């Protein structure tokens, strides 16, 4: 983005505030029209989106449709339910308020800022935009400059299909983010790492701006002995190595029951060959690391533990093979930070209490995975751990269910979205209490002499 455009950020925001004040975005019919407009824009530019994702991440076309263009399903869900979401909801009142009625009116916040990440650079900026539109807001989008091709495509799509006084894109690097964060917004939605999330929260605090932070963390995957091994291996392999492991909810490490560890490792090796052949570098279905910086960070992890599958890498292509490592220490760097790449450490346990203790000794993760048919064990893990979400006997698929709120807890994030949760995130629930004129009891009015017994009975 050129400097003159950066200096124009204040004007863009002001124009959006004027557009919002016009009341146009509060019209539900207008919102539905804009959601349909967004849907059509994505369909119209499918080829350009796929090409951009391939240029940025070497993302396979099928993965682009499943995990990026598939955001269309989120749009369809919002269109289907929006009229219900926007209706005022009747709230119950106690008998003490028998002459009153209460309702909750969802109303838009105003002008919101959405900052996207580079790993799913299209889906993770469009998905929150769906919520912002559905709730009746104006929005400024800041795509990740690291996924530069996708950022450019997003900017062109939005500029072609939307009035910048309603939805605008600001491209650029750190300077662009800093200039945006120096401005006042009515909500900031950020997806990315914890370190930058803290910066966003500090900037938002200046104006008491509410934030949604979709972060990450080390999502554990517990593998019990009571499983279907073949299905387990396939689901872990897919969830871990899709997008070359650059997924915020990918299984970060395995906690495996000692009795099935050997069989699981053998299964992973077989499955990886089935998915990506004996030489994944030649597979059309395997992505690449986004940048040299991230590639070097990941290769450094290979110094920890023992590489038992994969490990091959080509710096010139930013290629790192699907890798499994064993004999890692909890103090190793690979176990100290989110991996965010195609490296899967394995830690064995003999009793589920060990796995639970390890998980609880660390910051709360964005996702927790459990493979087990044991209902009691499932119940125990759910009760004794805390995470943004849980998926049992599968991986990553929870993100595709619009009726489930998606978000972190503790270090893994603040707030959630998807479906109705997205609408709620970008709305203010305005409480409205209404009294009637047919009766006016005087017990609450001065003078108060002799009314204390009535008050005590009322409170009693």
N, C-alpha and C positions, 0 to 999 in steps of 0.2 A: 504493500500500500504506500502511495506517495505522501510526502509530508503535508501537502496542502489538504489532502483528505483527512489526515489526522487532526489538523487544526480545525476541521469542520465538524468534529464530533459533537461539540456543544450545540451547533445549529441543528444537527440531525436529531438530537434528543429534544430540543425545543420544538421542532416541527412535529415530533411524535407526541409531545405533550399537548400541543394544539389539536392534533387529530383525535387524541383520546378525549379531550374536553368536548369535542363535537358530539360525543355520545354514540357515534356510529358503531363502535365495536361492541356496545352493549346489546345491540340487536342480535338476537339468536339466529335469525335468518342470515344475517351478514356473516356471522361466525361459521355457519355451516357452508355457506358459499366459499369462504376462504379456505376451509379445510378441503373442500372438493377441488379448489384451485390448486392447492398444494399437492394433492394426490395426482392430479392430471400433470402437473409440472414434473413430478418424479417419473411418471410413466413416459412422458415425452422425452426426457433426458436420460433414460436408463443406460443407453450405450455410453454416453459421456461419463456417467457416474462409474460404470464398470471399468472403463479405460483409466480413469483417474485413480481408482483404488488399486488397479494393477500397477500403475506407475509409482504409486507411493509405497505399497506394501507387497507387491507381486501377488495380490490377493486373487485366488481362483474365482472364476465367474460364479460358480455355484455358491461359494461362501459369500460373495458380494450380494447375491439375491437373498440368501438365507438370513444374513446378519446385518445387512445395510438397507437394501431396497425393500426388504421385508417390513420396514417401518410403516409401509402402506397399511398393514393390518391394524396398527395402532390408530391410524387416521380413520379407518372404517369403523373401529370400535367407538371412537369419539363421536363420529357422525351419528351412529345408531343410537347412542345414549344421551346426547347433549341436551335434548329438550327435557328429559327427566332430571338431569343434573342441575339445570338452571332454575327449575321450579322452586319457589319458596317451600320450605319444609315446616309443617306444623310441629310445634314443640309442646309437650305436655306441661300443664301447670297444676299445682296442688289445689286442694279444696279451698285453702286460705285465699287463693286468687281466683275465686269462682266467677268473678265478673270480668276477668281478663282473658285475652287470647295471646298466644305467643307463636312467632314464626322466625325462621332463620332464612335470610336472603343471601345467597352467594353473589358477590359482586367482584368485578375485576380490580386488580391492584393498580394498574396504570402502565408505566413504561418499564419493561424488564430487560435484563441483560442475561444472555445465555452464552457461556464460554465452553467450547467443546474440546475434546481430547483428540489425539492423533491415531489411536488404535482402531477405533471404529468411527472414523472422522465424519462420515455422513450420518449414520443412524443416531449417534449420540449427541448430535446437535439438532436434528430434525425431530426426534422423539419428544424432547422437552418443548420444542416449538409448538407441537401439536397441542400440548396442555395449555401453553400461553394463549394460543389462538382460541381454543375452546372456552377458556375462562374469560375472554374478551379484552385481552391486553394488546398493547403495541410491543414490539420486540426488536432488540438489536442483537445480532448474532456475531460472535467472534470465533471463527473456526481456528483450528490449530494450524499454525504456520509450518509445523514440521511435516504435516501431510499437505504439502503446498498445492499439488494438483487437485486434490479434492476440495481444498479451500477455494481455489479459483472457480471450480465448477459450481459450488454452492453459491458463491457471489454472483455468478452469471445467471443462475436459475432464479434466485430471489429478485435480482434487479429486473429480470424480464417479466416476472409474473406478479410482483407486488409493488405497491407504492412505497417508496422509502420512508414516507411519513407514517407508514403503518409497520412495515418490516424492513429492516436494513441490515446489511452485512458490513462489518469493519474487518478488513484483513490486515495482517501484519504480525510482528513479533512481540517482544517484551514491551517495547515502547508503546505499541497500540494498546496492549493490555493495561499498562500503567495509566495511560490517558483515560481509558474507559473507567477504570476503577477509581479514578479521582473525581468522577462525576456522581451525581445523586441518581439512584434508580429506586424503583419501588420493590424490586426483588432481584437478587442475583442468583443464577443457577450455574453452578460450576461442576464440571466433571474432569477429574484428573488426579494428580498425586497429592499426598497429605501435606507436603512442604508448601506447595503453591496454594493449597486449600487454606492454610493458615494465613497466607498473605491476603487472600481474598476476604477472609473473615475480618482481618484487621482493617482493611480498606472499607468494608461495609459498616464497621462499627462507628466510623466517623459520622455517618448519617443515620445510624440505627436502622440500616437496611436489613431486612430479613434475608437469610441465605439458605439455599439448598446446596449441600456439598456431597457429591457422589464421588467417593474416594476409592479405597481398595483395601489392601492388606494381604496377609498370608492366609488364604482360604484353605483350611485343612480338609482332607478327604480320608475318612475312616473306612477301612475295609475289614469287615468281620469275616469269620470263617463260614458262616451260614449264608451263602450267596450262590447265584448262578455265575460261575467263573467266566464263562464265555461272554455273557452279556455285560458283566462288570468290566471286563478288560476293554471291550469295544467302547463302552460309554466313557470310561476314563480317558482312553486314548483320544477319542474325538474331542472331549471337553478340554483336555490339556493342550492339544497340539493344533487345534483350529486357530487360524491366524498366527501360526508359529508361536503359540502360547501367549500372545500379546492381548490377553483378555482379563479384565479386572476381576472377573469371577471364575477364572480358570482354577482348577485344583492346584494349589501352590506346592503342596507336599502330601505324601501318602503316609498314613498311620495304619500299618498292616498287621493283622494278627499273625504272629510268628508261624503258626501251623500251615498257613497257605502262602507265605511269602515267596517261596521258590516257584510254586505253580503260577503265582501272579506275575512274577518277573518273566517267566517263560511265555506266558500269555501275552504280555505287553510286547515282547520282542517279535512274536509271531504276528501280532495285530499291526504293529508298525510297518512291517514288511508288506502286509496285505494292503494297508492304506496307501503307503508311499513308495513301495518297491524296495529293493535291496539298496538302492542309491537315491535317497529322497531329493538330492540336488537336481536330479533330472525329472522329478515328478511335477506335472502341471498343477497338482493339487496341494502344493506346499508353499506357504508364503515366505516372505523374507523379513528380516529385522528392519525397522523403520529408518534407523540412522547409524552412522559409524560409532557415535558415542554410545548408543544403547548396545550395539554389537560388542564393543570392547568391554562394557560392563558385564555382559552375560558371559563372554569367554573367560573373564576373570573368575567367575563362579566355578569353572571346571577344575580349578585348583583344589577345590574342597571335595572331600570324600573320595570315592572310587567310581569312575565312569564305567558302567557295566553294559550300557547300550548307547550307541551314537557317539557324540563328542566331536565328530568331524565338522570342520568349519572352513569357509572361504571368505576372507575379509573383503575381497574385491566385489563379491556379490552380496555381502552382508548375510551370508548363508550360515546357519547353525543347525545341524541335524537334530532331529528329535532325540533327546538325551535323557537317560535315566541314571541317577547316581545313588550309590549305596554307601553305607558306613560314614554318614555325615554326623558331625557333632552339632549340638544346638548352638554352640558358640561360633560355628563357621559363618562366614559372610552370607552364604547362600540361604542360611536359616535366620538371618538377622533382618533382612529386608525383603520386600515383595520381589519375586523373581521376574515376573512379567516377560517371560520368554519360554522357549521350548526345553526347559530343564526341569526334571521331576525327581526330587529327592525322595528316598524311601526310608522310613523309620519303622522299626518293628516294635510291637508290644505283646505282652503275654496276657494282660488283663485290661479290660476296657477302662478301668479306673486310671491306668497310666496314661492312656490317650486323652481322657477328659482332663486330667491334671495338667498335661502339657498344653492343651488348648487354652485352658483357663489361666495359665501363667503368662499368656501373651495378650496383646491388644485384641479387642473383639474384631473378628474378621467380617468381611462383607458377605461371604457365603460359607456355609459348612455343608459338607457332603458326607453321607453315610450310606454304605452298602451293607445291608443286612436284612434278612427275612425275620429276624428275631424281634417280635413286637415289644417285648419287655426292654430289650436293649435300645430299640428306637425311642421308646418313651423315656428311658433314662438319659440318653444323649440330649434329647429335646429339653428335658427339665434341668439338666445340670450344666448346660452350656448356653452362651449368648452369642448371637451373630445377626447380621442384617437379615439373612434369610437362610433357609435350610432346604436342601433337595435330597430326598431319600431314593436310593437305587437309580440315580441318574446324575448327570452333571449339566450345568449351564442352562438347561431347558426351562428353568423357572423364570428366566428373563422374558420368555415369549408368551407368558400368560397375563393378559391385560388386566384381569380381575385381581391379580396379586400386586400389592404395593411393592416397589423395588427401592431399596435404599440401605444405607449402612447404620451402624450404631457405634457410639464411641469414636475411636480413631478411624473407623471405616466410613464415617459420613454422618450427615445431619439431614433429616427429611427424606421423603421418598416420592416416587412418581410412577407412571404407567396407569393407563385407564383413568378411573375416577380419581385416583391419587394424584395424577397430574393436574386434573381440573382443580382439585382442592389446594394443591401447592401454589397455584397461581391465582387463587381466589381469597377473598376475605369473607368469612361467614358473619354477616351483620345480623345481630340479634334485635328483634323488634317486638316490643310488648305493647299491647293496646288494651285500654280500659274502655268501658262503656259509660254512658251517662244515666242509665236507668236506676242506679243506686249509688249512694255516696255515704258510706259508714264513717262516723266522725271520731272513732277511737284513736286514730293516729294524729289528730290535730290538737294543737294547744287551745285552751289551757289543759294541762295534764292531770290536774287534781282529780284523784279518785280513779284514774285509769290504769294504774300500775297492776292491779289484780287482773285486769283484762289482758294487758300486755304479757304478763307471765303465763296466763292460760294460753294465749296465742303461741308463745314460744315453746310451751310445754309438752 
